[in-house]
Amino acid sequence: MSALVGPALFPFTLAALVMTGLVLVEALSVLIGQSASGLLDGAIGHDGLDSANAEGLSPAALLSWINLGRVPFLILVILGLAAFALAGLILQGLAAALLAPLPALVAVPLAAGATLPALRVTTRAVARFIPRDESYAVTADDLVGTTAEVTLGPLDQGLPGQVRARDRHGNVHFLRARAAADASPMATGTRVLLVDRVEAVFVAVPAPADL
């Protein structure tokens, strides 16, 4: 156990501990009805990156390369910390088996270099199971007027919940939403109509039966 907090492994142990804490935060937030990753994306205006406009070696190109916008930002951070910690522990284990653990100043850049391609692969796999908040084919305003299903509720006039909607192309979106001022609370599973959008939060009412 003491080896995990030694100088050679401490950066990777710390990354693993932070990753575990973020996983617990996300899990607890889902249990209480408010996804931390969804709230964070809404707070920072996380709309994703259009790969067509992310070229060369720019920061936007790197973020696009690791699939930011295809997975929630918090999930990307969790996966990055997990990849970094695992790469570091494996690297130091191999180094110790051959001769001795590498100095942290050497091991950290090597593990970080291995993290980027691993993060690209894992985020691409995870993105297949996580609907994007935004689609490159439509804007957020295009989703006003569509029906959706409450996935994290109930929706009321308090903190936003989450709904799942499909755009005209059939793409699935997870969106932050709250009930309109004159609407009753809408439980998880309720079909709703998105009638407006205030900044990053959609305004919903119960969907008419004929929609």
C-alpha positions as CSV (number, residue, x, y, z in Angstrom):
1,M,0.0,0.0,0.0
2,S,2.8,2.4,0.8
3,A,4.2,1.9,-2.7
4,L,1.1,3.5,-4.1
5,V,1.8,6.8,-2.4
6,G,5.6,6.7,-3.1
7,P,7.0,9.4,-5.4
8,A,7.1,7.1,-8.4
9,L,3.4,6.2,-8.3
10,F,1.8,9.1,-6.5
11,P,0.7,11.0,-9.6
12,F,-1.1,8.0,-10.9
13,T,-2.6,7.0,-7.5
14,L,-3.8,10.6,-7.2
15,A,-5.4,10.5,-10.7
16,A,-7.1,7.2,-9.8
17,L,-8.5,8.7,-6.5
18,V,-9.8,11.8,-8.3
19,M,-11.4,9.6,-11.0
20,T,-13.1,7.5,-8.3
21,G,-14.4,10.7,-6.6
22,L,-15.9,12.0,-9.9
23,V,-17.5,8.6,-10.6
24,L,-19.2,8.7,-7.1
25,V,-20.3,12.3,-7.7
26,E,-21.9,11.3,-11.1
27,A,-23.5,8.2,-9.6
28,L,-25.0,10.1,-6.6
29,S,-26.2,12.9,-8.8
30,V,-28.1,10.5,-11.0
31,L,-29.7,8.9,-8.0
32,I,-31.0,12.2,-6.8
33,G,-32.3,13.0,-10.3
34,Q,-29.8,15.5,-11.6
35,S,-26.9,14.2,-13.7
36,A,-23.7,16.1,-12.8
37,S,-22.3,15.6,-16.3
38,G,-25.5,17.1,-17.8
39,L,-25.5,20.0,-15.4
40,L,-21.8,20.7,-16.1
41,D,-22.2,20.6,-19.9
42,G,-25.1,23.0,-19.6
43,A,-23.2,25.4,-17.3
44,I,-20.1,25.6,-19.6
45,G,-22.2,25.7,-22.8
46,H,-20.8,22.4,-24.0
47,D,-22.0,22.2,-27.6
48,G,-19.4,20.0,-29.1
49,L,-16.9,20.6,-31.8
50,D,-17.4,20.5,-35.5
51,S,-14.5,18.4,-36.9
52,A,-14.8,20.3,-40.2
53,N,-13.6,23.4,-38.4
54,A,-11.0,21.8,-36.3
55,E,-7.8,21.4,-38.4
56,G,-4.1,21.1,-37.9
57,L,-2.5,21.1,-34.5
58,S,-4.8,23.6,-32.9
59,P,-6.4,23.0,-29.4
60,A,-9.8,22.6,-31.1
61,A,-8.3,19.9,-33.4
62,L,-6.9,18.0,-30.4
63,L,-10.2,18.3,-28.5
64,S,-12.1,17.1,-31.5
65,W,-9.6,14.2,-31.9
66,I,-10.4,12.9,-28.4
67,N,-14.1,13.2,-29.2
68,L,-15.1,16.2,-27.0
69,G,-18.7,16.9,-27.9
70,R,-19.5,13.2,-28.5
71,V,-19.3,12.4,-24.8
72,P,-20.2,14.7,-21.8
73,F,-17.2,16.7,-20.6
74,L,-17.2,15.1,-17.1
75,I,-17.2,11.6,-18.6
76,L,-14.3,12.6,-20.8
77,V,-12.4,13.7,-17.7
78,I,-13.1,10.5,-15.9
79,L,-12.0,8.4,-18.9
80,G,-8.8,10.5,-19.2
81,L,-7.9,10.1,-15.5
82,A,-8.5,6.4,-15.7
83,A,-6.4,6.0,-18.8
84,F,-3.6,8.1,-17.3
85,A,-3.6,6.2,-14.0
86,L,-3.6,2.8,-15.7
87,A,-0.9,3.8,-18.2
88,G,1.3,5.1,-15.4
89,L,0.8,2.0,-13.2
90,I,1.6,-0.3,-16.1
91,L,4.6,1.7,-17.1
92,Q,6.1,1.8,-13.6
93,G,5.4,-1.8,-13.1
94,L,7.3,-2.8,-16.2
95,A,10.1,-0.4,-15.3
96,A,10.3,-1.9,-11.8
97,A,10.4,-5.4,-13.2
98,L,13.3,-4.5,-15.6
99,L,15.4,-2.3,-13.3
100,A,13.7,0.3,-11.1
101,P,10.7,2.6,-11.3
102,L,11.2,5.7,-13.4
103,P,11.3,9.2,-11.8
104,A,7.9,10.8,-11.8
105,L,9.2,13.6,-14.1
106,V,9.9,11.0,-16.7
107,A,6.9,8.7,-16.1
108,V,4.2,11.4,-16.1
109,P,4.9,12.7,-19.7
110,L,5.2,9.1,-21.0
111,A,1.9,8.1,-19.4
112,A,0.2,11.3,-20.7
113,G,1.4,10.5,-24.2
114,A,-0.1,7.1,-23.9
115,T,-3.3,8.6,-22.5
116,L,-4.3,10.5,-25.6
117,P,-4.7,7.6,-28.1
118,A,-6.3,5.5,-25.3
119,L,-8.8,8.3,-24.6
120,R,-9.6,8.6,-28.3
121,V,-10.5,4.9,-28.5
122,T,-12.5,4.8,-25.3
123,T,-14.5,7.9,-25.9
124,R,-15.3,6.7,-29.4
125,A,-16.6,3.4,-27.9
126,V,-18.5,5.2,-25.1
127,A,-20.1,7.7,-27.5
128,R,-22.0,4.9,-29.2
129,F,-24.0,4.5,-25.9
130,I,-24.3,8.1,-24.9
131,P,-26.6,10.3,-27.0
132,R,-25.1,13.7,-27.8
133,D,-26.7,16.8,-26.3
134,E,-26.3,18.6,-29.7
135,S,-26.2,17.4,-33.3
136,Y,-24.1,18.9,-36.0
137,A,-27.1,18.7,-38.3
138,V,-29.5,20.9,-36.2
139,T,-29.3,23.8,-33.8
140,A,-30.8,23.8,-30.3
141,D,-33.6,26.1,-31.5
142,D,-34.6,23.4,-34.1
143,L,-35.6,21.2,-31.2
144,V,-38.2,23.6,-29.9
145,G,-41.5,22.2,-31.0
146,T,-40.4,18.5,-30.7
147,T,-41.8,16.0,-28.2
148,A,-39.5,14.3,-25.7
149,E,-39.6,11.9,-22.7
150,V,-38.6,12.9,-19.2
151,T,-35.5,10.8,-18.2
152,L,-34.5,12.7,-15.0
153,G,-37.4,14.2,-13.2
154,P,-39.8,15.3,-12.1
155,L,-39.7,18.5,-14.2
156,D,-40.9,21.5,-12.3
157,Q,-40.1,25.2,-12.0
158,G,-37.0,24.5,-9.9
159,L,-33.7,22.9,-11.0
160,P,-33.7,21.6,-14.5
161,G,-34.2,17.9,-15.2
162,Q,-33.4,16.0,-18.3
163,V,-35.4,14.9,-21.3
164,R,-34.7,12.7,-24.3
165,A,-35.7,14.0,-27.7
166,R,-35.2,13.1,-31.4
167,D,-34.6,15.6,-34.1
168,R,-35.9,15.5,-37.6
169,H,-32.9,13.3,-38.6
170,G,-33.6,10.7,-35.9
171,N,-30.7,11.7,-33.8
172,V,-31.2,11.3,-30.0
173,H,-30.5,14.3,-27.7
174,F,-30.3,14.5,-23.9
175,L,-31.5,18.0,-23.0
176,R,-31.8,20.0,-19.8
177,A,-35.4,21.1,-19.3
178,R,-37.8,22.5,-16.7
179,A,-41.6,22.8,-16.6
180,A,-43.3,25.9,-18.0
181,A,-44.5,28.4,-15.4
182,D,-48.1,27.3,-15.5
183,A,-47.4,23.5,-15.9
184,S,-47.8,20.9,-13.3
185,P,-44.7,18.7,-12.3
186,M,-44.0,16.0,-14.9
187,A,-42.6,12.7,-13.7
188,T,-40.0,10.5,-15.3
189,G,-41.4,8.8,-18.3
190,T,-43.9,11.6,-19.1
191,R,-44.1,12.7,-22.8
192,V,-43.6,16.4,-23.0
193,L,-43.6,19.1,-25.7
194,L,-40.6,21.5,-25.8
195,V,-42.2,24.9,-26.3
196,D,-39.3,27.3,-25.7
197,R,-35.7,27.6,-24.7
198,V,-34.1,29.9,-22.2
199,E,-30.3,29.9,-22.7
200,A,-29.3,26.2,-22.3
201,V,-32.6,25.0,-20.7
202,F,-35.7,24.0,-22.6
203,V,-39.2,24.8,-21.4
204,A,-41.6,21.9,-21.4
205,V,-45.4,21.3,-21.1
206,P,-47.2,17.9,-21.1
207,A,-47.5,16.7,-24.7
208,P,-51.1,16.6,-26.1
209,A,-52.4,13.1,-26.6
210,D,-52.5,13.5,-30.4
211,L,-48.7,14.1,-30.7
